[in-house]
């Protein structure tokens, strides 16, 4: 049913046609049908699903599924005489179900053995629940990572601190030398002498 299954390596090889002419005629009639019509007739007549379930599985409306079923049965009836001889729709469905089951069990195996309708439905629902939960978990992970990034990211630009490097050719920075008591006395004398000393030591501004 899923279109991506056609890309699987296991489905690349061609199927071996059955040896019986009636089985080969039914297989050719099924392969000549469009994919949507083939799915409809296999689900309805092969697996025994009812029409609403068949429409739901093929993602179509119930009238569209009924039209596809009638068209597929008419195409198969032109290739398989036993199907063409059935006048009652219920008899036709029973004949198709038996012929499809015989085709599935034909040697060499040309198609996969058909499981029951309940097995197909349960398996499909189980895979759908798994992928739905996986998508929800993946979406939750993305939302959580985005929220964590928004909360922890800085809102202003922080300049990186450069790594310290040794600089050569620059003299060592040294402070002023400690003054001795004589130097302190001389400094105080120089600060007071120009204002109170002889006039030759006072600066005259003109």
Phi, psi and omega in degrees: 000318182286133183291336182285350178292340180289345179269359178290142182295332182292342183256011181284327183283145179288149178282147177280130180290147178291157183281328182288136180297322181291324176292320179293324178295319178293319179295318178296321179295321178292320182289334179283344180287151171299153183304320181293321179291321180296318179297321183294313183289327178289322179289319185280306183272330182278313182263344178085020175288153175280174188294316178299320178293322177297318177296321179293320180292325180269004178057050179222166175284163180296317176298323179294320177295322178295319179295318179296322180294315179297318179295319180293318179297320179295320179292322178290324180297330179288339181256334183244110182297326181296324177288324180292334181282348180277121182266324181279135179300324179292320177294320178298318179294320179294319179295316179296320180297319179292318181292323179291322177295319177295323179294323180292332180262007183289152177250133355290157184296112181265334178225164179289145178298128186282125174280177179285166183294323180294322179294319179296316181294315181296318178296319178295318178293324179294316178294323180294319177296320180298310182291329176294315178294323178295320178293321178295317179296319179294319178295318178298321178297318180294316180296318178297317178295321178294316179296318178297321179294318180295322182286320187270346182288138178292143182270359176221162183282127178251116181289132180291144178282121181290152179284131180293140179231149178284130180253130180254161177081009180249130180295153181290133180287122181231145181276178179293150180288153178284130182281142177278167177303323178295318180295321178295321178294318179294322179294318179294321179296321179291329179286334183260329186297318183297331182275332186239003182270195178300161183291334181292343178265355180268133180288124178261120182262124180240000000 
